[in-house]
Amino acid sequence: MRKSQLATAYCIGCGCNDHHSCDTDYGKCTWIIVDRELNVGVCSGCEAALASWQQGARTAPMMQTQASL
């Protein structure tokens, strides 16, 4: 198994991840799209973030905070 398959992926919209999903009107969120190589994606609670994803955004809020430290 490759290392990228073991790493936790984070949502670029809200920062939720594989182990801590966010709540939506339909229950817990699921991945709409996820890049396991970069460990980021867009969850079903953040459909509005799909436009950013399509424009190349590949950094989750949690990752942005760590990069600024």
N, C-alpha and C positions, 0 to 999 in steps of 0.2 A: 504494500500500500504506500502511495506517495505521501509526503509530508503535507501537501496542499489538501489532501482528502481528510486529514485529521484536524486541520486548523478550523477554528470557528469563523463563520462568515457573519458580517455585520451589514445592516441595512443602511444605505446612503441617505435615506430620508429621516428615520427616527433613531437609528443606532441599535435597534433590537438585534438579537443574534440567534444562532441555532439553539441555544439553551434558554433564552429568555425572550419569548415572543411577546408581542404587544397585543392588546385587546382590540377587536374590531366589532362592528355591529353584528358580525356573523360568527363570533367566537375568536379563537386565537388566530393570529396571522400565519400565512404560509408564504413561501417564496414565489414571486411572479417571475423573477429572473435572478440568477445567481451565477457569479463567476468564481469557481472554486480555486482557480489559479491565483486570483487577487484577494479572495476571501471577502468579497462584498457583493451586495445584491439590492434588490428592491422588494420589500414585503407587500403583502396584499393590503396593509393598512396605509401604505404610502404610494398609491397609484399615481399621484401627482408628480412623484419623483422620477417616473419613467421618462419624462421629457428630458430631465437632467442626465439620466443614464444614456439616452440616445444621443446626447450631445457630448458624451465622453466622461461624465462624472464617475469616478471610481473610488471615492474616499468617503467613508462613513463619518458622522459627527464625532464619534469616539476617537477615531484615528486622527482627525483634524486637531483635537484637543491635545493628544499625546505629541503630535508633531510640533506644536507651538511651545512645549515645555523645554 
